[in-house]
């Protein structure tokens, strides 16, 4: 009976390529003008309207909900920034090829 051949195991580390992700476009918000209509100024506001303008109204409750929605969007963006920071830290701290050792070197 012949002795079994020697099996040599070699571990090779491959550094994955960092994904190429475009930067985020700058946020350029547009000015929004609010007109608060009260019983005292409604006639003046409607008199200033011309045929090209449209009024969109919100109740106080609706305005509050809109504000809360914007706040929720900001919170979501902050969460996404935190997730992106974790991924960037991971990729930045991957061992370099020169820092890697294989099991065969041990």
C-alpha positions as CSV (number, residue, x, y, z in Angstrom):
1,X,0.0,0.0,0.0
2,X,1.3,3.4,-0.9
3,X,1.3,6.3,1.5
4,X,-1.2,9.1,0.7
5,X,0.2,12.1,-1.1
6,X,0.8,15.2,0.9
7,X,-2.0,17.7,0.6
8,X,-0.9,21.4,0.6
9,X,-3.6,24.0,1.4
10,X,-2.9,27.5,0.4
11,X,-5.1,30.4,1.3
12,X,-5.2,33.4,-1.0
13,X,-6.8,36.6,0.1
14,X,-8.5,38.6,-2.5
15,X,-9.4,42.2,-1.8
16,X,-12.8,43.0,-3.2
17,X,-13.0,46.1,-5.4
18,X,-14.5,49.1,-3.7
19,X,-17.7,50.0,-5.5
20,X,-17.7,53.1,-7.5
21,X,-20.6,55.2,-6.4
22,X,-21.3,58.7,-7.6
23,X,-21.6,61.5,-5.1
24,X,-24.9,62.9,-4.2
25,X,-26.1,65.9,-6.1
26,X,-26.3,69.1,-4.0
27,X,-29.7,69.9,-2.7
28,X,-30.9,73.2,-4.1
29,X,-34.2,74.1,-2.5
30,X,-36.6,76.5,-4.0
31,X,-38.1,79.4,-2.1
32,X,-41.7,78.8,-1.1
33,X,-43.9,81.7,-0.2
34,X,-46.7,81.2,2.4
35,X,-49.6,83.5,2.6
36,X,-51.6,83.2,5.8
37,X,-55.3,84.0,5.1
38,X,-57.4,85.0,8.1
39,X,-60.9,86.4,8.2
40,X,-59.4,89.8,8.6
41,X,-57.2,89.7,5.5
42,X,-59.1,87.4,3.1
43,X,-60.6,90.1,1.0
44,X,-57.2,91.8,0.4
45,X,-55.6,88.4,-0.4
46,X,-58.2,87.4,-2.9
47,X,-58.2,90.9,-4.5
48,X,-54.4,90.5,-5.1
49,X,-54.9,87.2,-6.9
50,X,-54.7,87.3,-10.7
51,X,-55.9,84.6,-13.1
52,X,-52.5,82.8,-13.1
53,X,-52.3,82.2,-9.4
54,X,-53.7,79.2,-7.4
55,X,-54.2,78.9,-3.7
56,X,-53.5,75.7,-2.0
57,X,-54.8,75.6,1.6
58,X,-53.8,73.5,4.6
59,X,-55.5,73.4,7.9
60,X,-53.4,73.9,11.0
61,X,-53.5,70.1,11.5
62,X,-52.5,69.5,7.9
63,X,-49.6,72.0,8.3
64,X,-48.4,70.2,11.4
65,X,-48.5,66.8,9.6
66,X,-46.5,68.3,6.7
67,X,-43.9,69.6,9.2
68,X,-43.7,66.2,10.9
69,X,-43.3,64.5,7.5
70,X,-40.4,66.7,6.7
71,X,-38.9,65.9,10.1
72,X,-39.3,62.2,9.4
73,X,-37.5,62.6,6.1
74,X,-34.6,64.4,7.8
75,X,-34.4,61.6,10.3
76,X,-34.3,59.0,7.5
77,X,-31.5,60.9,5.8
78,X,-29.5,60.9,9.0
79,X,-30.0,57.2,9.4
80,X,-28.8,56.6,5.8
81,X,-25.8,58.8,6.4
82,X,-24.9,56.7,9.4
83,X,-25.3,53.5,7.4
84,X,-23.1,54.9,4.6
85,X,-20.4,55.9,7.2
86,X,-20.3,52.3,8.5
87,X,-19.8,51.0,5.0
88,X,-17.1,53.6,4.2
89,X,-15.3,52.8,7.4
90,X,-15.4,49.1,6.5
91,X,-13.9,49.6,3.1
92,X,-11.3,52.1,4.4
93,X,-10.1,49.6,7.1
94,X,-9.8,46.5,4.9
95,X,-6.3,45.1,5.2
96,X,-4.0,46.0,2.4
97,X,-2.4,43.3,0.3
98,X,0.9,43.9,2.0
99,X,-0.6,43.4,5.5
100,X,-2.2,40.0,4.7
101,X,-0.6,36.7,5.7
102,X,-1.6,33.3,4.4
103,X,-1.9,30.1,6.5
104,X,1.1,28.7,4.6
105,X,3.3,31.5,6.0
106,X,2.4,30.4,9.6
